[in-house]
Amino acid sequence: MKRQLPPLHALRAFEAAARLGRMSAAALELSVTPGAISRQVQQLERSLNVKLFEGSKNKPMLTPTAQTLLSALSPALDQIEAAVKAVSDTNCGTLDVACFSTFMVKWLIPRLFDFKARYPDIEIRLQTTQRADDPDQERMDLVIAVQELTPNMPNILPLFPEQLGPVLAPSLAASTDLKTPLDLEGKTLLQSKGRLNAWSMWAKAMGCATPQGPGPTFDHYYFALEAAVCGLGIAVAPWHLVADDMHAGRLVAPFGFYTSGLHYVAKRSSQRNPSLDMFCDWLQAQTVIFDIHQNRHTPV
């Protein structure tokens, strides 16, 4: 008997929009325009003769009918995706990797050339995120996050512990007398909106009071680090994000680095994927190389 199905592209557009909660997010995931998602959802509504979304365009809500459809449609598409991956070439394809922007710019991208040289047929598609959610829910193969490390966490690969320390340009260090943490008081201290507790976390690790001083707050951690490189103030930063700048002489760390209690981890999808296995093995090997390099250049 012939299957009685609506257009599959319309089902896929609806599932993405319903799961993510926004037409724009669905458009980004499916690499189309928000208008295309809206038209495909409307096509599905006409095909089924039901209403799937209600409320305003900015805050669309699922109707009860849409919730019923979504609960069956998402697992069905997951099964299709898993079946396609199971029969596809294990040494090629695309991996979707999400992490926060500063880690991507300062650590991951500078090392990806090595993975590309080893596995030229595997494309790494990067996406920035400030969230540390389940990669399966986010439709990602891997999510790199910073969090507390607890035992027996499924599908979690520990990368390295976070070590925080104040950093500044050598030119600023030459004109700033920093002998003890108390000397930071009143200095220009750089901050990031995404990590407003960085100074307090470092002070707690050091066992000292959180320093207070004037200084701008940047939208992204990367901007604060670049401002430090340019001599605009003192930033507190994880060692692995500034290691290359320190080795190149662009930054110095007068008090070294101290463990914050957080860890960088890679959260992998639960679906079987040999290409992802290769990337995870490579990623952990890179952390070993980084640790060796770190021990060779003790941050002081």
VMD Tcl script that draws the C-alpha trace (Angstrom):
set ca {
  {0.00 0.00 0.00}
  {1.26 3.45 -0.88}
  {2.43 5.49 2.11}
  {0.20 8.44 2.92}
  {2.79 11.01 3.98}
  {2.97 14.81 3.71}
  {6.05 16.30 2.00}
  {9.13 15.15 3.94}
  {10.84 18.54 3.68}
  {7.81 20.11 5.38}
  {7.89 17.50 8.16}
  {11.60 18.14 8.67}
  {11.10 21.92 8.81}
  {8.27 21.58 11.33}
  {10.26 19.18 13.53}
  {13.25 21.54 13.68}
  {11.10 24.60 14.39}
  {9.06 22.80 17.06}
  {12.09 21.27 18.75}
  {14.16 24.47 18.77}
  {11.26 26.82 19.49}
  {12.11 29.39 16.81}
  {11.85 29.54 13.00}
  {15.22 31.32 12.85}
  {16.94 28.52 14.82}
  {15.40 25.91 12.54}
  {16.55 27.87 9.50}
  {20.12 27.95 10.85}
  {20.10 24.20 11.51}
  {18.70 23.33 8.07}
  {20.73 25.99 6.19}
  {17.70 27.76 4.73}
  {15.99 31.09 5.36}
  {13.40 31.63 8.14}
  {10.91 32.43 5.39}
  {11.48 29.01 3.84}
  {10.84 27.32 7.19}
  {7.63 29.33 7.66}
  {6.38 28.42 4.17}
  {7.13 24.71 4.69}
  {5.29 24.71 8.04}
  {2.31 26.40 6.39}
  {2.43 23.80 3.62}
  {2.31 21.05 6.26}
  {-0.63 22.74 8.01}
  {-2.55 22.84 4.71}
  {-1.67 19.23 3.98}
  {-2.89 18.04 7.40}
  {-5.68 20.63 7.66}
  {-4.63 21.45 11.23}
  {-3.04 24.38 13.08}
  {0.48 23.62 14.39}
  {1.62 26.94 15.88}
  {-0.28 29.65 17.72}
  {0.68 32.92 19.36}
  {2.96 35.67 18.02}
  {5.72 35.18 15.46}
  {8.33 36.10 18.09}
  {7.02 33.55 20.60}
  {5.20 30.79 18.69}
  {3.60 28.08 20.81}
  {2.88 24.50 19.81}
  {-0.75 23.47 19.60}
  {-1.76 20.16 21.25}
  {-1.87 18.60 17.78}
  {1.68 19.80 17.08}
  {2.93 18.37 20.38}
  {1.48 14.97 19.46}
  {3.11 15.10 16.03}
  {6.47 16.22 17.42}
  {6.60 13.41 20.01}
  {6.44 10.84 17.21}
  {8.29 12.72 14.50}
  {11.55 13.46 16.37}
  {12.29 9.78 17.25}
  {11.41 8.77 13.67}
  {13.88 11.26 12.19}
  {16.49 10.18 14.74}
  {16.09 6.59 13.54}
  {16.48 7.65 9.92}
  {19.60 9.64 10.78}
  {21.11 6.72 12.71}
  {20.39 4.30 9.87}
  {22.02 6.61 7.31}
  {25.12 6.99 9.47}
  {25.29 3.21 10.01}
  {25.55 2.49 6.27}
  {27.64 5.52 5.29}
  {31.40 5.61 4.73}
  {32.96 5.70 8.20}
  {36.01 7.64 7.03}
  {34.22 10.62 5.56}
  {31.32 12.93 6.26}
  {30.63 15.98 8.42}
  {30.86 16.38 12.19}
  {29.03 19.22 13.92}
  {31.09 20.53 16.85}
  {29.92 23.28 19.21}
  {31.95 25.21 21.78}
  {32.19 28.73 23.14}
  {33.78 31.24 20.81}
  {36.99 31.99 22.74}
  {37.93 28.32 23.01}
  {37.24 27.94 19.30}
  {39.42 30.90 18.30}
  {42.27 30.51 20.79}
  {42.61 26.73 21.09}
  {40.62 24.56 18.68}
  {40.99 26.31 15.32}
  {44.81 26.67 15.59}
  {45.05 22.87 15.99}
  {42.46 21.71 13.44}
  {45.00 21.70 10.60}
  {46.48 18.56 12.16}
  {43.13 16.74 12.13}
  {42.47 17.86 8.55}
  {45.88 16.54 7.49}
  {45.14 13.15 9.10}
  {41.51 12.84 7.99}
  {41.01 14.99 4.87}
  {37.60 13.45 4.10}
  {36.04 14.40 7.45}
  {34.70 17.94 7.59}
  {34.48 19.65 10.98}
  {31.60 22.11 11.00}
  {32.02 24.51 13.94}
  {29.27 26.36 15.78}
  {29.58 28.69 18.75}
  {27.43 28.18 21.81}
  {27.31 29.41 25.39}
  {25.23 26.43 26.45}
  {26.42 23.04 27.66}
  {23.36 21.01 26.81}
  {23.02 17.43 25.63}
  {24.53 17.21 22.10}
  {21.71 14.87 21.04}
  {19.15 17.53 21.92}
  {21.20 20.22 20.19}
  {21.65 18.06 17.07}
  {25.41 18.21 17.56}
  {27.98 15.43 17.34}
  {30.14 17.01 20.03}
  {29.82 19.88 22.50}
  {32.89 21.20 24.35}
  {31.95 22.75 27.70}
  {33.40 23.95 31.00}
  {31.85 22.39 34.09}
  {32.44 20.48 37.29}
  {33.67 16.94 36.67}
  {31.76 14.15 38.39}
  {32.43 10.38 38.19}
  {30.65 8.06 35.76}
  {29.33 10.72 33.42}
  {28.15 8.95 30.22}
  {29.56 10.08 26.87}
  {31.83 12.64 28.59}
  {35.52 12.92 27.69}
  {37.62 14.93 30.20}
  {40.06 17.21 28.40}
  {41.93 19.27 31.01}
  {41.36 21.13 34.27}
  {40.91 24.87 34.06}
  {43.75 26.96 35.52}
  {43.13 30.70 35.98}
  {45.62 33.54 36.33}
  {45.90 37.31 35.70}
  {47.63 38.19 32.43}
  {48.79 41.48 30.94}
  {51.00 42.81 28.19}
  {54.77 42.96 28.95}
  {54.72 46.73 28.31}
  {52.03 47.24 30.94}
  {53.75 44.86 33.35}
  {56.94 46.93 33.06}
  {55.10 50.03 34.29}
  {52.90 48.28 36.86}
  {54.33 47.09 40.16}
  {52.71 43.68 40.75}
  {54.50 41.79 43.50}
  {51.49 40.29 45.33}
  {47.78 39.89 44.51}
  {47.07 42.89 46.74}
  {48.82 45.05 44.14}
  {45.93 44.40 41.71}
  {43.64 46.61 43.81}
  {42.67 49.73 41.91}
  {44.26 48.60 38.63}
  {42.37 48.43 35.33}
  {40.77 44.98 35.48}
  {39.18 43.61 32.30}
  {36.04 41.48 32.44}
  {33.72 39.55 30.13}
  {29.94 39.32 30.33}
  {30.20 35.59 29.74}
  {32.45 35.07 32.77}
  {31.78 37.79 35.32}
  {32.88 35.48 38.14}
  {36.37 34.83 36.72}
  {38.17 37.21 39.09}
  {36.34 35.87 42.14}
  {37.06 32.26 41.11}
  {40.76 33.04 40.76}
  {40.82 34.86 44.12}
  {39.16 31.87 45.79}
  {41.75 29.53 44.29}
  {44.50 31.87 45.49}
  {42.98 32.28 48.94}
  {42.85 36.07 48.69}
  {40.19 38.77 48.43}
  {38.72 39.49 45.01}
  {40.53 42.54 43.62}
  {38.46 45.58 42.74}
  {39.33 48.14 40.11}
  {37.96 50.14 37.18}
  {37.87 48.55 33.77}
  {35.57 47.74 30.84}
  {33.36 44.67 30.56}
  {33.43 43.08 27.10}
  {30.72 41.08 25.38}
  {33.08 38.16 24.72}
  {36.03 36.67 26.58}
  {38.07 36.87 23.39}
  {37.72 40.67 23.33}
  {38.98 40.95 26.91}
  {42.04 38.83 26.08}
  {42.79 40.90 23.00}
  {42.47 44.06 25.09}
  {45.02 42.59 27.51}
  {47.40 41.82 24.64}
  {47.06 45.45 23.52}
  {47.95 46.75 27.00}
  {44.51 48.08 27.89}
  {44.37 46.37 31.27}
  {44.73 43.13 33.19}
  {42.55 40.12 32.39}
  {42.15 36.89 34.32}
  {42.28 33.98 31.91}
  {42.53 30.20 31.65}
  {46.06 29.06 30.89}
  {45.15 27.09 27.79}
  {43.49 30.15 26.17}
  {46.58 32.35 26.60}
  {49.39 29.77 26.33}
  {50.18 30.64 22.71}
  {50.20 34.38 23.51}
  {52.52 33.79 26.47}
  {54.92 31.65 24.48}
  {54.99 34.36 21.80}
  {55.75 37.03 24.43}
  {52.49 38.90 23.99}
  {51.32 38.26 27.57}
  {52.89 37.58 30.96}
  {51.34 36.05 34.10}
  {52.90 37.59 37.22}
  {51.26 35.18 39.70}
  {51.06 32.01 37.63}
  {47.90 29.92 37.30}
  {45.74 28.08 39.82}
  {43.14 25.36 39.35}
  {39.59 26.79 39.42}
  {37.80 23.51 40.13}
  {36.22 23.37 36.67}
  {37.18 21.09 33.79}
  {36.99 21.32 30.04}
  {35.05 18.31 28.76}
  {33.82 17.01 25.43}
  {30.22 15.79 25.41}
  {29.71 13.41 22.53}
  {26.53 12.22 20.89}
  {25.24 8.85 22.03}
  {24.85 7.68 18.44}
  {27.46 5.35 16.99}
  {29.74 7.30 14.66}
  {33.26 6.06 13.72}
  {34.19 9.51 12.39}
  {33.33 10.98 15.78}
  {35.44 8.27 17.44}
  {38.40 9.45 15.35}
  {37.81 13.09 16.25}
  {37.49 12.29 19.97}
  {40.72 10.24 19.90}
  {42.47 13.11 18.11}
  {41.07 15.68 20.55}
  {42.31 13.78 23.60}
  {45.71 13.30 21.94}
  {45.91 17.06 21.43}
  {45.30 17.65 25.13}
  {48.20 15.31 25.94}
  {50.44 17.26 23.57}
  {49.23 20.48 25.17}
  {50.01 19.15 28.66}
  {53.54 18.19 27.58}
  {53.98 21.66 26.09}
  {52.58 23.20 29.28}
  {55.02 21.30 31.49}
  {57.86 22.37 29.26}
  {56.84 26.02 29.66}
  {55.77 26.31 33.29}
  {53.52 29.41 33.53}
  {54.96 31.94 35.94}
}
mol new
graphics top color blue
foreach p $ca { graphics top sphere $p radius 0.5 }
foreach p [lrange $ca 0 end-1] q [lrange $ca 1 end] { graphics top cylinder $p $q radius 0.2 }
display resetview
